[in-house]
Every structure is written in structure tokens, then in C-alpha cells.
Amino acid sequence: QVQLVESGGGLVQTGGSLKLSCAASGRTFSVYAMGWFRQAPGKEREFVANIWWSSGSTHYADSTKGRFTISRDNAKDTVYLQMNSLKPEDTAVYYCAARIRGPGLGATIATMTTPLSFDSWGQGTQVTVSS
């Protein structure tokens, strides 16, 4: 099992920045990839970005590409999401997720973009962007 704890959410004005952190504990050696998702009220959980744990390869949703940056610190078992140029439509609860199952033949970081691609989840952290 892998436990995930997010932090860093808050209230920010349009155009501002926030940096989210996700600390992993437990069987972290079994993690293949980490991802960030978000869910706004009344909407489905949507993919934001992910990162391959060993190589650091990354993939982004079109809506976040160029504004958000995902990174990881293997020594700290922590993944980060730097969010710049924030917009009101970025308002949501942000969730960190870990992929523990083997990726499967042909799987790439670009194919792990649905909630079902991940096995462990954090409790979420609220991000609110005011206009």
C-alpha cells in the first residue's frame, strides 16, 4: 500500500501561482507513476499531469500544458505541481494519485490519463482561483 498526502492548496487571484506537494509513504518502491487530477463541483475527475517515477518523463492535459509543471523528488518520495497563470476554471479539488500495478505491455505515460489508471489516492486539496 502507498499512502499519499497533498498540501499547498489555497485561494489565489487570477494570474497567480500555487505549488502543490504530494508526499508518498509506505511501499513507495512499488510506484511506477504519479499523477495529478482535479475535480470541480458537478464535474468528473479530470487528468492534469503525470510523471514516470523512474525516468521523470511527463505528460500534461491540453488545458494545463505550458502553465503547470509536474516534478518529483525521489529522495523525498514527493511529487509537486507548480501551477502558474492560474484561471478561475482551474478551481477544483486537486488529487494526487499513484500507479502501483505494472504498466502493462505498450503502456506509456501518455496512456495513463484516466482515474482508473491509478491505484492509490490522496484526500485532495482545494484550489480556488478568484476572478
C-alpha positions as a Markdown table, in Angstrom:
| # | Residue | x | y | z |
|---|---|---|---|---|
| 1 | Gln | 0.0 | 0.0 | 0.0 |
| 2 | Val | 1.0 | 3.6 | -0.7 |
| 3 | Gln | -0.3 | 6.5 | 1.3 |
| 4 | Leu | -0.5 | 9.9 | -0.3 |
| 5 | Val | -0.9 | 13.3 | 1.5 |
| 6 | Glu | -1.4 | 16.5 | -0.6 |
| 7 | Ser | -0.7 | 20.0 | 0.6 |
| 8 | Gly | -0.3 | 23.5 | -0.7 |
| 9 | Gly | -3.8 | 24.4 | -1.9 |
| 10 | Gly | -5.4 | 27.7 | -1.2 |
| 11 | Leu | -7.0 | 30.9 | -2.5 |
| 12 | Val | -5.2 | 32.8 | -5.3 |
| 13 | Gln | -6.2 | 35.6 | -7.7 |
| 14 | Thr | -6.3 | 35.1 | -11.4 |
| 15 | Gly | -2.8 | 35.0 | -12.9 |
| 16 | Gly | -1.3 | 33.9 | -9.6 |
| 17 | Ser | 0.7 | 30.8 | -8.7 |
| 18 | Leu | 0.5 | 27.9 | -6.3 |
| 19 | Lys | 2.7 | 24.9 | -5.7 |
| 20 | Leu | 1.1 | 21.6 | -4.6 |
| 21 | Ser | 3.0 | 18.9 | -2.9 |
| 22 | Cys | 2.2 | 15.2 | -2.5 |
| 23 | Ala | 4.2 | 13.1 | 0.0 |
| 24 | Ala | 4.1 | 9.4 | -0.5 |
| 25 | Ser | 4.7 | 6.8 | 2.2 |
| 26 | Gly | 4.6 | 3.0 | 2.6 |
| 27 | Arg | 5.6 | 0.8 | -0.3 |
| 28 | Thr | 6.9 | 3.7 | -2.4 |
| 29 | Phe | 9.4 | 1.4 | -4.2 |
| 30 | Ser | 6.4 | -0.1 | -6.0 |
| 31 | Val | 5.3 | 3.2 | -7.6 |
| 32 | Tyr | 5.6 | 3.3 | -11.4 |
| 33 | Ala | 4.0 | 6.7 | -12.0 |
| 34 | Met | 2.4 | 9.6 | -10.1 |
| 35 | Gly | -0.4 | 11.8 | -11.4 |
| 36 | Trp | -2.4 | 14.9 | -10.5 |
| 37 | Phe | -6.2 | 15.0 | -11.2 |
| 38 | Arg | -8.8 | 17.6 | -10.3 |
| 39 | Gln | -12.5 | 17.7 | -9.7 |
| 40 | Ala | -14.7 | 20.7 | -9.8 |
| 41 | Pro | -18.3 | 20.6 | -8.3 |
| 42 | Gly | -20.7 | 18.8 | -10.5 |
| 43 | Lys | -17.9 | 17.6 | -12.9 |
| 44 | Glu | -16.0 | 14.4 | -13.4 |
| 45 | Arg | -12.5 | 14.0 | -12.1 |
| 46 | Glu | -10.1 | 15.1 | -14.9 |
| 47 | Phe | -6.5 | 14.5 | -15.7 |
| 48 | Val | -4.0 | 17.3 | -15.0 |
| 49 | Ala | -0.5 | 15.9 | -15.4 |
| 50 | Asn | 1.6 | 12.8 | -14.6 |
| 51 | Ile | 5.1 | 11.7 | -14.3 |
| 52 | Trp | 7.0 | 8.4 | -14.7 |
| 53 | Trp | 8.7 | 7.8 | -11.4 |
| 54 | Ser | 12.0 | 6.3 | -12.6 |
| 55 | Ser | 12.7 | 8.5 | -15.7 |
| 56 | Gly | 10.9 | 11.7 | -14.9 |
| 57 | Ser | 9.0 | 11.7 | -18.2 |
| 58 | Thr | 5.9 | 13.9 | -18.0 |
| 59 | His | 2.6 | 14.3 | -19.7 |
| 60 | Tyr | 0.0 | 17.1 | -19.5 |
| 61 | Ala | -3.6 | 17.8 | -20.3 |
| 62 | Asp | -4.0 | 20.3 | -23.0 |
| 63 | Ser | -5.7 | 22.7 | -20.6 |
| 64 | Thr | -2.6 | 22.8 | -18.3 |
| 65 | Lys | 0.3 | 22.4 | -20.8 |
| 66 | Gly | 2.6 | 25.4 | -20.6 |
| 67 | Arg | 1.2 | 26.7 | -17.3 |
| 68 | Phe | 1.6 | 23.7 | -14.9 |
| 69 | Thr | 4.8 | 21.8 | -14.2 |
| 70 | Ile | 4.9 | 18.4 | -12.5 |
| 71 | Ser | 8.2 | 17.2 | -10.9 |
| 72 | Arg | 9.3 | 14.7 | -8.4 |
| 73 | Asp | 12.0 | 14.3 | -5.7 |
| 74 | Asn | 12.8 | 10.6 | -5.4 |
| 75 | Ala | 14.8 | 11.1 | -2.3 |
| 76 | Lys | 11.8 | 12.6 | -0.5 |
| 77 | Asp | 9.2 | 10.4 | -2.2 |
| 78 | Thr | 7.3 | 13.6 | -3.1 |
| 79 | Val | 5.7 | 14.9 | -6.3 |
| 80 | Tyr | 5.0 | 18.5 | -7.0 |
| 81 | Leu | 2.7 | 20.5 | -9.2 |
| 82 | Gln | 3.7 | 24.1 | -9.9 |
| 83 | Met | 0.7 | 26.0 | -11.2 |
| 84 | Asn | 1.3 | 29.4 | -12.9 |
| 85 | Ser | -1.1 | 31.8 | -14.7 |
| 86 | Leu | -4.0 | 30.4 | -12.8 |
| 87 | Lys | -7.5 | 30.9 | -14.1 |
| 88 | Pro | -10.9 | 30.7 | -12.4 |
| 89 | Glu | -11.6 | 27.5 | -14.4 |
| 90 | Asp | -8.7 | 25.9 | -12.6 |
| 91 | Thr | -10.7 | 26.0 | -9.4 |
| 92 | Ala | -11.2 | 22.4 | -8.1 |
| 93 | Val | -10.1 | 19.9 | -5.5 |
| 94 | Tyr | -6.7 | 18.6 | -6.7 |
| 95 | Tyr | -5.9 | 14.9 | -6.0 |
| 96 | Cys | -2.6 | 13.1 | -6.1 |
| 97 | Ala | -2.5 | 9.5 | -7.4 |
| 98 | Ala | 0.0 | 6.7 | -7.6 |
| 99 | Arg | 0.2 | 3.8 | -10.1 |
| 100 | Ile | 1.4 | 0.6 | -8.4 |
| 101 | Arg | 0.2 | -2.0 | -10.9 |
| 102 | Gly | 2.7 | -2.8 | -13.6 |
| 103 | Pro | 2.1 | -0.6 | -16.6 |
| 104 | Gly | 1.4 | -3.4 | -19.0 |
| 105 | Leu | 2.8 | -4.0 | -22.4 |
| 106 | Gly | 2.8 | -0.9 | -24.6 |
| 107 | Ala | 1.7 | 1.4 | -21.8 |
| 108 | Thr | 3.3 | 4.9 | -21.7 |
| 109 | Ile | 2.9 | 7.9 | -19.5 |
| 110 | Ala | 0.6 | 9.4 | -22.2 |
| 111 | Thr | -1.8 | 6.5 | -21.9 |
| 112 | Met | -2.2 | 6.8 | -18.1 |
| 113 | Thr | -4.7 | 9.7 | -18.1 |
| 114 | Thr | -7.8 | 8.3 | -16.5 |
| 115 | Pro | -8.6 | 7.8 | -12.8 |
| 116 | Leu | -8.7 | 4.0 | -13.5 |
| 117 | Ser | -5.0 | 4.1 | -14.4 |
| 118 | Phe | -4.1 | 4.8 | -10.8 |
| 119 | Asp | -4.4 | 2.7 | -7.7 |
| 120 | Ser | -3.9 | 4.9 | -4.6 |
| 121 | Trp | -5.3 | 8.4 | -4.0 |
| 122 | Gly | -4.7 | 11.2 | -1.6 |
| 123 | Gln | -7.5 | 13.1 | 0.2 |
| 124 | Gly | -7.3 | 16.1 | -2.0 |
| 125 | Thr | -6.5 | 19.8 | -1.6 |
| 126 | Gln | -8.7 | 22.7 | -2.5 |
| 127 | Val | -7.5 | 25.3 | -5.1 |
| 128 | Thr | -9.7 | 28.3 | -5.6 |
| 129 | Val | -8.9 | 31.0 | -8.2 |
| 130 | Ser | -10.8 | 34.2 | -7.8 |
| 131 | Ser | -11.6 | 36.4 | -10.8 |
